[in-house]
Amino acid sequence: MAILVTGAAGYIGSIVTEELLNQGHSVIAIDNLQEGNREAVLPGAVFYEGNIGDEKLLTKIFKNHRIDAVLHFAAETTIEFSMTNPKIYFENNVVNGIRLLNVMLEHKCNRFIFSSTAATFGEPQYTPIDEKHPQLPINAYGESKLMFEHILDWYHKAYGLKFNAFRYFNAAGASEKLGEAHRHESHLIPLVLKRALAEQKSKKAEQQRKKQIENREDKNKEQENISLKVFGNDYPTKDGTCVRDYIHVVDLAQAHILALENLNCHPDGKYNLGNGKGFTVLEVIETAKKVTGVDIPYEIAGRRPGDPAVLIASSELAQRELGWESRFRDLESIIGSAWKWHSAHPKGYER
């Protein structure tokens, strides 16, 4: 199939593109590179730089390529910013999404996979969270994604759009070629690993200080700039820090491909994806210490607005209807794959 991937230079979009190429699909990639990295789009994909709200560009893409399906990852995603500047979330995640759908309709493309979020559920009323759980977002990011889910329902009923929506529970890890490197990083695991890299570098510099004593001041400045904060230690959890369900990004990519293959059977499916078990922030840090062999310092900060205490998924529906199964179930293997990539790419995609 010829598949348009939006947000293809981002973390999840790039690895989904990699998996699609591995399976022989033709991939047309679009990203405005606001947060994504051009180097993350593998050479086998046709790349367009631009915004999904640019209807002229979208029309050009659909005219140049016979698009069979769209996988939609492009979005504003940082939860805390959505609480202070919600308008850009509704514009990019809702308004621009509608523009994309309308161009699809004009070109008779009716297969769509949507990257939604566990943030649509808000504070859990029970765990693990299944698809029947009430959706009551507590931040504008989750609200924008839920609004677009409702829009997809109406486009399915009125225009025959076939879609699946996936609510993710903290994607993590790396593939053999690609990893997580946001321009403005807010995700826990890459922040923890960046701190580990900084500590590792600091130790090496300390060992060489007698030979390179003149570089000591610069070294200390660099370390000070890489801080790891734990946002809140007063949540109703076993150690007071937030609990999250981590899913390996390659498992996530495989779910999208299975969804494409099953759209005719499940033309309006909505699925939660996760491992079904949660880990606290402090457990993630301790596991990272074990994987990296580095003592990783951190500091406790206040809670971030809009953060639920616990998010754990039930993926039983995706397993039953799509035949999906996660291969990377333990936190150590997920962090291990990320550490392997970050160790080889300490500056991310910078050359």
Secondary structure, DSSP 8 states (H G I E B T S, - for coil): -EEEEETTTSHHHHHHHHHHHHTT-EEEEEE--SS--GGGS-TTSEEEES-TT-HHHHHHHHHHS---EEEE------HHHHHH-THHHHIIIIIHHHHHHHHHHHTT--EEEEE--GGGS-S-SSSSB-TTS----SSHHHHHHHHHHHHHHHHHHHH--EEEEEEES-EE---SS-----SS---HHHHHHHHHHHHHHHHHHHHTTTTSGGGHHHHHHHHHT---EEE-S-SSSSSSS-EE--EEHHHHHHHHHHHHHTTTT-TEEEEEES-S--EEHHHHHHHHHHHH------EEE---TT--SEE-B--HHHHHHH----S--SHHHHHHHHHHHHHH-TTTT--
